[in-house]
Amino acid sequence: MKKNLLFTLLILFSSISFAQIQGNITDKDGKSIKEVNIYFPDQKLLLISDISGNFSIESDLPDGSLINFYKLGYASKIHTYKSGDDLNISLEKLHVELDEIGISDTYNELGSNKFTNIEKKKIDKDYHSTFSVLEKVSELNGVDLISSGKGIQKLVVRGLSGMRVVTFLNGAKINNQQWADDHGIGFSDLGIYEVELIKGASALKFGGESIGGIVFFKDDPFFKSDAPKTFISTKFDNSNFLSSNKLGFSWSKDNFYLTFNAQTNFASDYRLPDGSYLFNSRYLNNALKTSISTKLKKSQHILRFQYNNNTNGIPGHIHGDPLSVSLYELTGSSIQLPDDYKETRPTQHINDYLYIYESNYFIGSNTLSLTINHFKNNLVELDKWTRPAFDLTSRDSELRANLKSSFKDYNFNFGFSYLINSNTNGENGNYLPATDRLMPDAIANNFGTYLISEYEKDNLGFNVGLRFDNKNLTVDEESYDEVFNSFNYSLGSYYELNDQILRLSFTTSFRAPHISEIFSDGVHHGTNRYEIGDPSVEIEKAKQIDLKYRWNSEHFAIVLNPYYQFVEDFISITPTDSLQNNTYRIYNYVQYEEVTMSGIELNLHYHPHILHNLHIEQSYNFISTNAKTPIGDYGIAMTPSDKIKTKFILSSFENDMLSKLKIEDIMLKHTFSFKQDNISFIERSTESYNVIDFEIRFKSLLNGLNSAIAINNVLNEEYTPHTSRMRGLGPNGVPNPGRSFAISMKYNF
């Protein structure tokens, strides 16, 4: 019965007839451009132009639909569709590409980058890169990584991380126990197409509590093709003997689309520059995701499911004073495979389930978007083999709606979200009852509503936004029932003149305290400390002013971005002089009166006229933080060091010699990190360092086969980033991996 019903629905969806929309893409000289990406963001649909630059789609596109045209080597273009449009699109060649910081005209889920400081990273351009997805995102200026070995990574944005940087995946908010530095993002790089990033307190549409920013991950768009598309890929890195393998499948028929992806990763302990191995930095990851979409005449519907399973070793785990431990006690002199792929203790067992239903309704020039999602995360930390240290399950169920409307030179977004979050101890029946409990069971009801108005005419634009949030946090066993309310707003404007654009914004945001900051009372094995919360902590309130200037010519581009952010009632955690059972240092949550973050980010891109396929990209990031604490003014813990990042990219675009060698591009990347002495009173300064990475990517070695080889940390530099969780161990911290060789391959068929 159910099978017959499903079959009937598929036939029904596939049989609906649509008008055919056709177009052609050329350069300014009228020459056809093949393999241009044509992206329909409202439909999450991607087409590719044929050898003559033609494309077509059988769809009833509503007026006002956006179409994004882009290809490497050309300036991307956004076209607003109207019925009867002549879709003959002309793209200009672009030697300077900085789509990540707003040089190109691109579509963003998070809003217009003319009004908001949105940066992005196209992960599909790095489809056979040897770097992880978060390592790729951290290439953006002002973004760093907190890491606990290679298996646990999370982002730091302008000095803030954890609960202050809110993560979304396909519109679903991901609460992966992000209150701790030793918890990752909750999903892998499987099927990720693009990442958008808002820095600082600048997100009204998606975030009440995004003081540090929003990271918005997007899956591969649905791909329209006459035949099914499949790929397999593999990566190997000899630093930790990583083996990463993926399988992907996509299929479309008329207005019905299907994708499926699966992945398995396993890695042993990683090798340090001195040749030793950091014990228990091993990890195992298995993931799968699938999505289906159907397009009706006036609506579109998408169903997504994702499962992610991680087994992460917790390196650097000790009982006692972390400063007294030696590097010898934390490392081994050799690796024994396959035994050192197997889990040991302490370990995290993580299971994540994500369900998303998206629907878009097209009503004239208006679009109503609804998203319903449910995310479940179960985290079990095992310090012993017999029973877990703690077992905590987090659930998020959310309804989100947005109405987008346009009238002449005005654009409006009005919407709301309602999210129920619960934290429950001891729910996983596969384990014995946990020995400890870090925080009590709790439930939070979150409601937010917003209105954003934008005005654009010629080369000038203004926007204003308002948002109200209400959070009710209930902890029955503590007789705690508190309501947190907050009004926030944003103001922005831009002025564009020829190849220059100046943008200024002033925004506010808030963050209500998390249950861990209020009622923690237990050992947190992943951080080697006993944590105690404070029930008196209040809302954090943030204000940010952000100025961005951009100028670009045919061969040179510069983006200058100074900012200043002020946070009242900043919640932090500080050590005491006491030990719990003479083993773990006791840490208390406290609240500082005020904290400031200020800095300047500079991006340069130079393309020599005499060598069209050479790109020189450089970014400068300088940040200063200050916290008014009871014992004086100090920096914020985990403030990233100032950095200069330089990339030399030799591309095969319009280069016959590299094309004959099947080389797509050659990249040399250099990172210089300054000494960090802008530190909190519980930290030590870190020394400066240089890291060089090298990569060659090959395209179509065989029909459909792409590959890459890389040397990471070419000079075998011994360094420990200031944002590494391993930095606080021993006299000098535990270094990042030494020199390693990596290879990756992807075969499309």
Buried (B, 14 or more C-beta within 10 A) or exposed (E): EEEEEEEEEBEEBEEBEBEEBEBBBBBEEEEBBEEBBBBBBBBBBBBBBBEEBEBBBBBBBBBBBBBBBBBBBBBBBBBEBEEEBEBEBBBEBBBBBBBBBBBBBBBBBBBBBBBBBBBBBBBEBBBBBBBBBBBBBBBBBBBBBBBBBBBBBBBBBBBBBBBBBBBBBBBBBBBBBBBBBBBBBBBBBBBBBBBBBBBBBBBBBBBBBBBBBBBBBBBBBBBBBEEEBBBEBBBBBEBBBBBBBBBBBBBBEBBBBBBBBBBBBBBBBBBBBEEBBBBBBBBBBBBBBBBBBBBBEEBBBBBBEBBBBBBBBBBBBBEEEBEEBEBEEBBBEEBEEEEBBEBBBBBBBBBBBBBBBBBBBBEEBBBBBBBBBBBBBBBBBBBEEEBBBBBBBBBBBBBBBBBBBBEEEEBBBBBBBBBBBBBBBBBBEEBEEBBBBBBBBBBBBBBBBBBBBBBBEEEEBBBBBBBBBBBBBBBEEBEBEBEBEBEBBBBBBBEBEEEEBBBBBBBBBBBBBBBBBBBBEBBBBBBBBBBBBBEEBEBBBBBBBBBBBBBBEEEBBBBBBBBBBBBBBBBBBBEEEEEBEEEBBBBBBBBBEEBBBBBBBBBBBBBEEEEBBBBBBBBBBBBBBBBEBEEEEBBBBBBBBBBBBBBBBBBBBEBEEBBEEBBBBBBBBBBBBBEBEBBBBEBBEBBEBEBBBBBBBBBEEEEEBBBBBBBBBBBBBBBBBBBBBBBBBBEEBBBBBBBBEBBBBBBBE
